[in-house]
């Protein structure tokens, strides 16, 4: 079977091109993996730091929620006291007004 030399050259060029492309792709993947491997510890440290910050913010938020609930209760109690005092003032005003 005789192959035209031009077609043979084209086939060899295509095979070489595909092989070069595949080798380049493999080299990029391995270099990317090495970059990730080099920075893995740094990424874990950053993740730990962010996790600790989140825990701190969550704890602070929970403490503030407790304080808000305590202040809300105080406001309710003071509002009841004001209401009772207003009733007493009204009652005293009526008693004083009725004796004139």
Buried (B, 14 or more C-beta within 10 A) or exposed (E): EEEEEEEEEEEEEEEEEEEEEEEEEEEEEEEEEEEEEEEEEEEEEEEEEEEEEEEEEEEEEEEEEEEEEEEEEEEEEEEEEEEEEEEEEEEEEEEEEEEE
